[in-house]
Amino acid sequence: MLKNDRIIFGSFLGLFFPFLLSLIALAIGFYFYNEKSIPYFFTGGIAAGIIVDIILMRRMLSVLFGIPFWIFAVFYIICSIFLYGIFMGLPVPELIMGIAAGFYWGRRIRIKGIALREKEGLIKKVPLFASIIMVLICISSAFLALNEKTIGEELQGMLRLNFVPPKGLIITGIILGGSALILIQYFITRIMIVQTAKTRNG
C-alpha cells in the first residue's frame, strides 16, 4: 500500500470508528439515561473510537486489501445506514458509497495484481452489490415519503410549483427517480473501478 493510500484509507477509518461509537453511545445515553448525560456518553464514544484507532489502525491498514467480500459488504451497509440517517432518508447521497467502493476495489485490483478473470468478476459483482443496496435505500425512502400526509404540499413548496402534485404523479416521480439512481449507482461504481484499476501505483 502506497503512502497516498494510507492517507486516504487511514483518514476514512480514523473517522469511522469515533463516529460509529459516538452514535452508539449517544443512543444509549438518550434511551436509557437522562438528557444531561448525553454529552458525557457522546464524548466517551468519541474517546473510545480514538482508542480503537490507536490500537488497531496499523493492523487494519495492513489487511485492508485482503479482507473477504462479506466484511467489505458489512462495512458498506453500515456506512450506507449512516448516510441514510444523516441525510434523513434522502437516497442521492448514497451515490458517494458507490464512488468509494469503486475506488477501493480499483486500488485493490491494481495493487494486488488481481488476475483478469477475478478482475472481471469484481467489475460485475461490486456495482451489482452497490445497486442492490441503492434499491433498498430507494424503497425505504419511498415508503417514508408516501406515508407522509403532507408530501404533496412539501413538494409544492420545495419545487415552487403552482399546484399540489397528485399522489399518482409523486409515485411516478419516485419510480423514475429511483430507477435513475440505481442505474447511476451501477455505472458510477463500475466506471470508478475500471478507471482506478488503470491508475499507476507510482
N, C-alpha and C positions, 0 to 999 in steps of 0.2 A: 504494500500500500504506500502510495506516494505522500509527500508532505501535504499537498493540497487536499488529498482525500481525507487525511487525518483531521485537517482543519474543518472541512465541510461536515463529515460524518460525526466527528467528535463534538462539534458545536451543536448538532442536532440532538445527539444522545445526551449531551450535557444539559440541554434544556428539557428534554423529555421526562427524565425521572423526577426532578424537582417539581415540574408541572403536574405529573401524574400523582405523586404522593401528596402534594399540597391540596389537590382536588379531593382526594380520598379523605384526608384529614379534615378538610373543610366540611365534607358531607357528614362525617362522624360528629363533629362539633355542632353542626346545625340540627341534626336529627336526634342526637342523644344527650346533648347538653344545652346550656342556655346561650343566648346571643353574645354575651360578654366573653365567652370562652372561645369564640370563633377565631379571633386574631391569633390566639396562642396556638390553636390547632393548625391554622394556616402556616404560621411561622415554623412550627415544628415539622410540618410536612416538607417545606422547602429545605430545611436543615437536613432532614432525613435523605432527601433526594441528592443533596450535595455530597453527603457522606457516601451514598451509593456510587456517585460519580467518582469520587476519590478512590474508593476501594476497587471498583470494577471496570473503570473506563479503559485502562490499558488492555485488560483481558478481552473486553467486548470488541475493541477495535482489532485485536489480533485474530479474532474468529469471525469478524463481520462478513467477510466474503466467502465463508464456508458454512453458514447456517443452512439447515434444511428449509425447504419451501414453506412448511407449515409454521415455522417460527416467524418467518417473514410475513405470512398471512395473518397471524395473530397480531403482530405488531402493526400491520397495515390497518386492520379492523379497529384496534384501539385508537389509533390516530384519527381514523375516519369518524369515530364516535366523538372524539374531542372536537373536531371541526364542526360536526353536526350540532353539537351543543353550543359551542362558542358563537356560531352564526345563526342560532335559533331556528334550525331546520332548513335553512337555505341550502339547496344542493349544489349551486355553482362553485363554491369554494372547494368542493370535493375534487375538482379538476387538479388541484395542487397535488393531491395524493398520486394521481396518475403520472404527473411530471416527475415527482420524487421517486416513484417506483421504477420508472423508465431510466432515470439517471443511475439509480443503484444497480440495476441489472445490467445496464450498458457498461458501467465501470467494472462490474464483476466479470462479465464476459471478456472484456479487454485485458484485465489484469491477470486473470487465471488462464487465459488462452483456451477457453472452452471450445470443444470440438464443434464442427459445423452442424452436425445432426442435433446435438443438445442445444446449440445456439438457436437453431430454427424452431425447436420445440418451445424454448423460453419466449421467443418473439411472438409465438401464438398464445402461450399459456398465461403470461403475465398481463397482457392487455385484456384478455378474456376475464381473468380474475378481477381486474380493476373495474371492468364494465359491469360485472355481476354485482359488485359492491355498490356501484352507482345506481343500478336498478333498485336495490333495496333502499338506498337513500332517497331516491325519487318517489318510490311507493310510500315511504314513511312521510315525506314532505307533502305528498298529495293527500294523504289521509288527514294530516293535520289541517291543511288548507281547506279541504271540503267539509270538515267538521266545524270550521269557524263560521258562525252565523252571519258575521258582517263582512265576509270576504269580498263580496261584490262592492260594497261601499269603500272598503280599504283599497281595492284595486282602482276604483274610480278616482280616489284622491291621489294615489301613488302615480298613476299614469296620466292624471289630469284629463280624464275623459268627461264628456258632457252627458254621459248616460251610465247607468249601473249595469255592468256586464251580467247577462243571464247565466245561470249555472251551466247550461249546455256549452256556452262559449268558453267558460272558465275550464270546464273539463277538457274541451278540445285543445285549449292552450296548454294545459298541463301535459296532455298526451304528446303533443307536438314538441313542446319544450323539453320534456323528459327524454323523449326519443333522441332529440338532437344532442342532449348532454351525454347520453350513453354512447352514441356514435363518436362524439368528440373525444370522450374519455378513452375509448378503444384506440383510436388513431393517434391521439397525442401521446399515449403511453408507448405504442408501437414505434412511432417516429423517434421518440426520445431514446428508446433502447438502441435502435439501429444507428442513430447518429452518435450517441455517446460511445457505443462499442467501436466506432471508427476512430475516435479521438486517440491520439498518440499518448503514451504514458509519460513522455518527456515533457 
